[in-house]
Every structure is written in structure tokens, then in C-alpha cells.
């Protein structure tokens, strides 16, 4: 699904005229104040770097050159509790933790136990128990469980990406937005198009949506690249997040969004307090803060889940990086989050406790985390979660207590 901006509209008109339908920008009234953003970190985040277990007696030994300095050291990690800390590049997220708006889920993994990026990402997004287990995504399936009274179902969710990720593909149509890579059209050309299509409901509404999106994105340097460009694997993720916040804070805005970033495959020269991974974590930190600032008061009804397809090996490899692993960490942040805590059944880092002798042992299922957020924040029923959204996932018990209690007068039951 292509993105929609005023600069891309002209090209899209030509395509649609040839019978190729252009996606609709989703900015219509929502029936709930709850916002949910899913951020995918593609490549495999090293959870022991993002959230070091400095209090584990084996941590410094097994991490070697990648071990972060303990909290209290100059430039060292940022203390969460007596066992865990945050990477020093995540200072803004550390402030959210202090405000009890960040929960860290550690030693978590999807049901996948192999080491292929392609298969692991497919399973992360399809919500089944195996790669290629479904052609649609768990978040799209969750959308069908939400009644959107007074609005079309395709006016609820957006992908902030060049293409709609698998997690949002499915029977419920969604929108996408991404910065255009085409040269801008001048105002005279746009006015001529508006006049030309004034009598055509299909094209006139889509031109209006495209212009609205472009106007909301103005002020952000959105044309410096999307995640995945060669100059910066994280691209303009902060400005993408800022634009998502601008759109989602509106009363007419979408309520579910997906943002994806690349560049987390740190096979070589990963670094510790400084280096390749530190730069990427800093960019992520800035992106989350940009989203928070732009959402304004809407941040209080927002939950942002940050997840990756798998973790990385505990020990450093021969190229000063880490290889594909298993368990990692997930981050849940937002004004609606019951934060200020690390949720972990910690397996320990002694050699005998590692998965296959090399990885952090998984003790929590990412599907259970997703179920908890969908149930408590978007009010998806357990029946829908177990049979439709995450089929055959009974072993992944729904994690509870992730979202702050909402006054009953504000709760809308989504499944009778």
C-alpha cells in the first residue's frame, strides 16, 4: 500500500485512473481515547545491551568487552532497580521510568527458536506459532474485534512506513503514510487538480486527505529518509514518530499505528556505552520522546510497545559484535502504562542457565505481552485473543497489570 502526500497524489491519480486504487488516509472520529503504537525493531535487538542485568554476578564475565559500566559510574548505565539498568543512550526513557510510564519486560521471546531474520519477523507479525503461519497480521485481526461505532473500520489504523507491514495487513483495510520521494508540486498545480476533481467524490476526498497529511507533517524534516536508508539505518525515525503524534492526537485521528525501524543487526563493532548500537538506541530514545511531546495530553491515553524478532548471543563474537540469539527485552511506554518496574522471571547468566549454551533463556512469551496490552488497553476479549488474534497460543498466558486502571465510566466494552 503506497503512502499518501500531496506530492505523491498526482502520481497516484494516474495509477488510480488506470484501475489501481489509492489507499485512504485514515483520519476519522474514534470511539475511544486509547492510542496504541507498535514499534518494530528489525534486526534483533541485544536486550542485554539495552537493559543490562548488572546485578547478575555473571554479567560482566559473560559480556566481556560489551559489558556496560554499573550505575553510578561516569557515563555508565542508568539504574532501574538492584538488578537491571538502561543503556545510557536511553536517558529520556529512563525519565519515563521515573514517572512510572515505562515497564521493561525482560527475558522475553516469541515462540520462534531458530535464527533466521525473515522467519522470525514473519512470526513476530503473523501472531501464530510458526513462520508463514498466516498471511495476515495479529494487529489487523485485533482490529476486527473492535467496534468502531459511527465510522468505517478502515479509519482506525495507520502504518507509518513505505509499505504496510505484515502485522497490519489483513481483512480490515488500513492506511499508510510515508514521506514522498518525489519532487513537490507547486500550489498552482494543486489548485488545478482540486478544480479538476471537485465533482468527483473519489478523487476529491483523496486529494483533500493527501493535502491534510502533508500539512500535518510540515515542520518535520520528513524527506531526509525513512528507516532503512543506507546513510542511516534508523533514517528519520524521530520525525516519523513526530508526525504520527501529530496525526494521532487529533480527535479525528487514527488510534492504532505501526512504526518500523531497521539497523539492529549488530554482528560487528556493536560497542558498549558508545558505538554503533548506542547511536541507534539514542535515535530510538529521541523518537519516543518526540512522539510523547507531539501527542500532548493524548500521551496519557497512549501505550507504545517496542519489540524485536529475537535477541542476540550473550558473549561477544570475533568481530566485536553479537550473533543471532533468542530472548531479549521488550519495552512498554506511555501515559497509560503501569510502569516504573521491570517484569522478569530472570533465568540468570551462568553458563548452565543459557539457552543452547549461548543465549539468554526465554522465560516470557511476547504473545502474552501483546495479549495483555490488547485486552487491557483496547479491550479485546480473551475469547478473541485466544481464537482469532493469536490462535493456538494457549501456552502464552495473557500478562496482566500492564495498563493503568481506567475509570469504569470511560470504559467501552468491545466484545459482549
C-alpha positions as CSV (number, residue, x, y, z in Angstrom):
1,X,0.0,0.0,0.0
2,X,1.6,3.3,-1.1
3,X,1.9,6.4,1.0
4,X,-0.2,9.5,0.6
5,X,1.2,13.0,0.4
6,X,0.4,16.0,-1.8
7,X,3.5,15.3,-3.8
8,X,2.6,11.7,-4.4
9,X,-1.1,12.4,-5.1
10,X,-0.5,13.4,-8.7
11,X,1.2,10.2,-9.5
12,X,-1.4,8.2,-7.6
13,X,-4.2,9.8,-9.6
14,X,-2.7,8.5,-12.7
15,X,-2.4,5.0,-11.2
16,X,-5.9,5.0,-9.9
17,X,-7.3,6.2,-13.2
18,X,-5.7,3.0,-14.7
19,X,-7.7,0.9,-12.1
20,X,-5.2,0.8,-9.2
21,X,-7.0,2.0,-6.1
22,X,-5.1,4.5,-3.9
23,X,-5.3,3.9,-0.1
24,X,-7.3,6.2,2.1
25,X,-5.6,8.3,4.7
26,X,-7.3,7.4,8.0
27,X,-8.3,10.4,10.0
28,X,-11.8,9.9,11.3
29,X,-13.6,10.1,14.6
30,X,-12.6,7.3,17.0
31,X,-14.9,5.9,19.7
32,X,-12.2,5.7,22.3
33,X,-9.3,7.8,23.6
34,X,-6.9,4.9,23.8
35,X,-4.0,5.1,21.4
36,X,-1.7,2.1,20.7
37,X,1.6,2.3,18.8
38,X,3.6,-0.8,17.9
39,X,7.3,-0.2,17.0
40,X,9.2,-3.0,15.3
41,X,13.0,-3.1,15.7
42,X,14.1,-5.1,12.8
43,X,17.4,-7.0,13.0
44,X,17.4,-8.4,16.5
45,X,17.9,-6.0,19.5
46,X,20.6,-7.0,22.0
47,X,18.4,-7.0,25.1
48,X,21.4,-7.3,27.5
49,X,22.8,-4.1,26.0
50,X,19.5,-2.1,26.1
51,X,18.7,-3.4,29.6
52,X,21.8,-4.8,31.2
53,X,21.4,-7.1,34.1
54,X,24.3,-5.5,36.0
55,X,23.2,-7.1,39.3
56,X,23.7,-10.6,37.9
57,X,27.0,-11.9,39.3
58,X,27.9,-13.4,35.9
59,X,27.0,-10.3,33.8
60,X,30.5,-8.7,33.5
61,X,32.2,-12.0,32.8
62,X,29.9,-13.3,30.1
63,X,29.5,-10.0,28.3
64,X,33.2,-9.2,28.2
65,X,34.0,-6.2,26.2
66,X,30.3,-5.4,25.7
67,X,29.6,-5.1,29.5
68,X,28.3,-1.7,30.4
69,X,29.6,0.2,33.4
70,X,27.5,-0.1,36.5
71,X,25.0,2.6,37.5
72,X,26.8,5.4,39.3
73,X,29.9,5.2,37.1
74,X,30.7,8.1,34.9
75,X,28.8,7.5,31.6
76,X,27.6,4.2,33.0
77,X,24.2,2.6,32.8
78,X,21.1,4.1,34.3
79,X,19.7,2.3,37.3
80,X,16.2,0.8,37.2
81,X,16.5,-1.4,40.3
82,X,19.0,-3.6,42.1
83,X,19.4,-6.0,39.1
84,X,18.6,-4.0,35.9
85,X,19.6,-0.7,34.3
86,X,19.1,1.1,31.0
87,X,21.7,1.8,28.4
88,X,23.0,5.4,28.9
89,X,21.7,6.3,25.5
90,X,18.1,5.8,26.8
91,X,18.1,8.8,29.1
92,X,14.7,10.0,28.0
93,X,13.1,6.6,28.5
94,X,14.8,6.5,31.9
95,X,12.9,9.7,32.8
96,X,9.7,7.9,31.7
97,X,10.6,5.0,34.1
98,X,11.0,7.5,36.9
99,X,7.5,8.9,36.0
100,X,6.2,5.3,36.2
101,X,5.4,5.3,32.5
102,X,7.9,2.7,31.3
103,X,7.7,-1.1,32.0
104,X,10.5,-3.3,30.9
105,X,9.7,-7.0,30.1
106,X,13.0,-9.0,30.1
107,X,14.0,-12.5,29.0
108,X,11.1,-12.4,26.5
109,X,10.8,-14.1,23.1
110,X,8.3,-15.1,20.5
111,X,7.7,-18.8,20.0
112,X,10.4,-18.9,17.4
113,X,13.6,-20.7,18.3
114,X,15.7,-20.6,15.1
115,X,17.9,-17.8,13.8
116,X,16.5,-16.5,10.5
117,X,15.6,-12.8,10.4
118,X,13.0,-13.5,7.7
119,X,11.2,-16.3,9.5
120,X,11.5,-14.6,12.9
121,X,10.0,-11.3,11.7
122,X,7.2,-13.2,9.9
123,X,6.2,-15.0,13.1
124,X,6.5,-11.8,15.2
125,X,4.0,-10.2,12.9
126,X,1.7,-13.0,11.9
127,X,0.9,-13.9,15.5
128,X,0.8,-17.7,15.0
129,X,3.2,-20.4,16.3
130,X,5.3,-20.7,13.2
131,X,6.7,-18.7,10.3
132,X,4.3,-18.3,7.3
133,X,1.5,-19.5,9.7
134,X,-0.8,-16.8,8.4
135,X,-0.9,-14.3,5.5
136,X,-2.4,-11.6,7.7
137,X,-1.1,-9.9,10.9
138,X,-2.2,-10.2,14.5
139,X,-2.9,-6.4,14.9
140,X,-5.1,-6.4,11.8
141,X,-7.1,-9.3,13.2
142,X,-7.4,-7.5,16.5
143,X,-8.9,-4.5,14.7
144,X,-11.9,-6.7,13.6
145,X,-12.7,-7.3,17.2
146,X,-13.1,-3.5,17.9
147,X,-16.5,-2.0,17.2
148,X,-16.0,1.4,15.6
149,X,-19.4,3.0,16.1
150,X,-20.2,5.7,13.6
151,X,-17.0,5.1,11.5
152,X,-15.6,2.8,8.9
153,X,-13.2,0.1,10.1
154,X,-10.6,1.4,7.7
155,X,-10.5,4.7,9.5
156,X,-8.8,3.4,12.7
157,X,-5.2,2.3,12.0
158,X,-2.1,3.5,10.1
159,X,1.3,2.2,9.1
160,X,4.0,4.9,9.1
161,X,6.1,3.1,6.6
162,X,6.7,2.9,2.8
163,X,4.7,-0.3,2.8
164,X,2.2,-1.7,5.2
165,X,4.0,-4.2,7.5
166,X,2.5,-7.7,7.7
167,X,1.3,-7.1,11.3
168,X,-1.2,-4.6,9.9
169,X,-2.2,-6.5,6.7
170,X,-5.5,-8.4,6.6
171,X,-9.2,-8.1,6.0
172,X,-9.5,-4.8,7.7
173,X,-8.2,-2.1,5.4
174,X,-5.7,0.3,7.0
175,X,-3.9,3.4,5.8
176,X,-0.3,4.3,5.4
177,X,1.8,7.4,5.4
178,X,5.4,8.0,4.5
179,X,7.5,10.9,3.2
180,X,7.4,11.3,-0.5
181,X,10.5,10.8,-2.6
182,X,9.0,12.8,-5.5
183,X,9.7,16.5,-6.1
184,X,7.0,18.8,-4.7
185,X,4.1,20.1,-6.8
186,X,3.5,23.8,-6.8
187,X,0.4,25.4,-5.4
188,X,-1.0,26.3,-8.9
189,X,-0.8,22.6,-10.0
190,X,-2.5,21.5,-6.8
191,X,-5.3,24.1,-7.2
192,X,-5.9,22.9,-10.8
193,X,-6.2,19.4,-9.6
194,X,-8.6,20.4,-6.9
195,X,-10.8,22.2,-9.6
196,X,-10.5,19.2,-11.9
197,X,-11.7,16.7,-9.4
198,X,-14.1,18.9,-7.5
199,X,-17.1,16.9,-8.9
200,X,-15.5,13.5,-8.3
201,X,-16.0,12.3,-4.8
202,X,-13.4,9.6,-5.0
203,X,-10.5,11.8,-6.2
204,X,-11.5,15.0,-4.4
205,X,-11.6,13.3,-0.9
206,X,-8.3,11.6,-1.6
207,X,-6.7,14.9,-2.6
208,X,-8.0,16.5,0.5
209,X,-6.6,13.7,2.6
210,X,-3.2,14.0,1.0
211,X,-3.1,17.7,1.5
212,X,-4.1,17.3,5.1
213,X,-1.4,14.8,5.8
214,X,1.3,16.9,4.1
215,X,0.2,19.9,6.2
216,X,0.3,18.0,9.4
217,X,3.8,16.7,8.5
218,X,5.1,20.2,7.7
219,X,7.7,21.4,10.1
220,X,9.2,17.9,10.3
221,X,12.2,17.2,8.1
222,X,10.4,14.2,6.6
223,X,12.2,13.9,3.4
224,X,15.6,13.0,4.9
225,X,14.8,9.4,4.6
226,X,12.7,6.6,6.1
227,X,14.0,3.7,8.2
228,X,16.2,1.5,6.2
229,X,18.1,4.1,4.0
230,X,21.8,3.4,3.5
231,X,23.0,6.6,5.1
232,X,21.3,5.9,8.5
233,X,19.6,2.6,9.2
234,X,17.2,4.4,11.5
235,X,16.6,7.1,9.0
236,X,14.2,9.8,10.1
237,X,12.5,7.7,12.8
238,X,12.2,10.7,15.2
239,X,10.4,12.8,12.6
240,X,8.3,9.9,11.5
241,X,7.3,9.4,15.2
242,X,6.6,13.2,15.5
243,X,4.3,13.1,12.5
244,X,2.5,10.1,13.9
245,X,1.9,12.0,17.1
246,X,0.5,15.0,15.2
247,X,-2.0,12.8,13.5
248,X,-2.9,10.6,16.4
249,X,-3.5,13.4,18.9
250,X,-6.4,14.8,16.8
251,X,-9.9,13.9,17.8
252,X,-10.3,12.9,14.1
253,X,-7.0,10.9,14.2
254,X,-6.2,7.2,13.9
255,X,-5.9,5.3,17.1
256,X,-3.6,2.5,16.2
257,X,-0.2,2.9,14.4
258,X,2.8,0.8,13.4
259,X,6.3,2.3,13.0
260,X,9.3,0.1,11.9
261,X,13.0,0.7,12.1
262,X,16.0,-1.2,10.7
263,X,19.6,-1.4,11.8
264,X,19.5,-3.6,14.9
265,X,21.6,-6.5,13.5
266,X,24.8,-5.7,15.3
267,X,27.1,-8.5,14.1
268,X,30.2,-6.3,14.2
269,X,31.6,-3.3,16.1
270,X,28.5,-3.2,18.4
271,X,30.1,-1.1,21.1
272,X,29.2,-0.7,24.7
273,X,28.4,2.8,26.2
274,X,29.4,4.2,22.8
275,X,29.4,2.9,19.3
276,X,27.0,1.6,16.7
277,X,24.3,0.3,19.0
278,X,24.5,3.3,21.3
279,X,23.7,5.6,18.3
280,X,20.7,3.5,17.4
281,X,19.4,3.4,20.9
282,X,19.8,7.2,21.1
283,X,17.8,7.6,17.9
284,X,15.0,5.4,19.3
285,X,15.1,7.3,22.6
286,X,14.6,10.6,20.7
287,X,11.8,9.1,18.6
288,X,9.8,8.0,21.6
289,X,10.2,11.4,23.2
290,X,9.2,13.2,20.0
291,X,6.0,11.0,19.9
292,X,5.3,11.9,23.5
293,X,5.8,15.6,23.1
294,X,3.7,15.8,19.9
295,X,0.8,13.7,21.4
296,X,0.5,16.2,24.2
297,X,-2.4,15.4,26.5
298,X,-3.2,12.3,24.4
299,X,0.0,10.7,25.8
300,X,-1.9,9.9,28.9
301,X,-4.1,7.5,27.0
302,X,-1.3,6.0,24.9
303,X,0.6,2.7,25.1
304,X,3.7,2.1,22.9
305,X,5.0,-1.4,22.6
306,X,8.6,-1.8,21.3
307,X,9.6,-5.3,20.2
308,X,12.1,-7.1,18.0
309,X,12.2,-10.5,16.3
310,X,14.8,-12.1,18.6
311,X,17.7,-11.3,20.8
312,X,21.4,-11.8,20.4
313,X,24.1,-14.0,21.9
314,X,25.3,-13.3,25.4
315,X,29.0,-13.4,24.5
316,X,30.9,-11.1,22.1
317,X,31.9,-12.7,18.8
318,X,35.1,-12.4,16.9
319,X,34.1,-9.1,15.2
320,X,33.3,-7.3,18.4
321,X,29.6,-7.8,17.9
322,X,26.9,-10.4,18.7
323,X,25.2,-13.1,16.7
324,X,21.6,-14.1,16.4
325,X,20.1,-15.2,19.7
326,X,16.8,-15.9,21.4
327,X,15.4,-14.0,24.4
328,X,15.7,-10.2,24.6
329,X,13.7,-7.3,26.2
330,X,10.5,-5.6,25.2
331,X,9.6,-2.0,26.3
332,X,6.1,-0.7,27.0
333,X,5.9,3.0,27.5
334,X,3.2,5.6,27.7
335,X,0.9,7.6,30.0
336,X,-1.5,4.6,30.1
337,X,1.2,2.2,31.1
338,X,1.6,0.8,34.7
339,X,5.3,1.5,34.7
340,X,8.2,2.1,36.9
341,X,9.1,-1.6,37.0
342,X,11.0,-4.5,35.3
343,X,8.9,-7.6,34.7
344,X,11.2,-10.6,34.6
345,X,11.4,-14.2,35.7
346,X,15.2,-13.8,35.5
347,X,16.9,-17.1,34.3
348,X,20.4,-16.0,35.2
349,X,23.6,-15.7,33.1
350,X,25.6,-18.7,34.4
351,X,26.7,-20.9,31.6
352,X,24.4,-23.7,32.6
353,X,21.4,-21.3,32.5
354,X,21.9,-20.1,28.9
355,X,19.7,-21.3,26.1
356,X,21.7,-23.7,23.9
357,X,24.7,-22.6,25.9
358,X,24.8,-19.2,24.2
359,X,21.6,-17.2,24.5
360,X,19.5,-15.5,27.2
361,X,17.0,-18.2,28.2
362,X,13.4,-17.1,27.4
363,X,11.0,-17.1,30.4
364,X,8.2,-14.9,29.0
365,X,6.3,-15.2,25.8
366,X,5.9,-12.0,23.7
367,X,2.4,-13.2,22.6
368,X,1.4,-13.0,26.3
369,X,2.6,-9.4,26.4
370,X,0.7,-8.4,23.3
371,X,-2.4,-10.1,24.7
372,X,-2.1,-8.1,27.9
373,X,-1.9,-4.8,26.1
374,X,-4.7,-5.6,23.7
375,X,-7.0,-6.8,26.5
376,X,-6.4,-4.1,29.0
377,X,-5.8,-1.1,26.7
378,X,-8.0,-1.8,23.6
379,X,-10.4,-4.1,25.5
380,X,-10.2,-7.0,23.1
381,X,-11.8,-10.0,24.7
382,X,-9.9,-13.1,25.8
383,X,-12.0,-15.2,23.5
384,X,-11.0,-13.2,20.5
385,X,-7.3,-13.1,21.6
386,X,-7.1,-16.9,22.0
387,X,-9.1,-18.0,19.0
388,X,-8.6,-15.3,16.4
389,X,-5.8,-12.8,17.2
390,X,-3.2,-15.3,18.5
391,X,-4.6,-18.7,17.5
392,X,-3.2,-21.8,19.2
393,X,-1.4,-19.7,21.8
394,X,-2.9,-21.1,25.0
395,X,0.5,-21.7,26.5
396,X,1.2,-17.9,26.3
397,X,-0.8,-16.7,29.2
398,X,-2.1,-13.1,29.0
399,X,0.2,-10.8,31.0
400,X,-1.9,-8.7,33.3
401,X,-1.4,-5.4,35.1
402,X,0.4,-3.7,32.2
403,X,-2.1,-0.8,31.8
404,X,-3.3,1.6,34.4
405,X,-6.9,1.1,35.5
406,X,-9.4,3.2,33.6
407,X,-12.5,4.7,35.4
408,X,-15.4,2.5,34.6
409,X,-17.4,5.4,33.2
410,X,-14.8,5.7,30.5
411,X,-14.5,2.1,29.6
412,X,-16.3,0.9,26.4
413,X,-16.9,-2.8,26.3
414,X,-15.8,-4.0,22.8
415,X,-17.0,-7.6,23.0
416,X,-20.2,-8.7,24.5
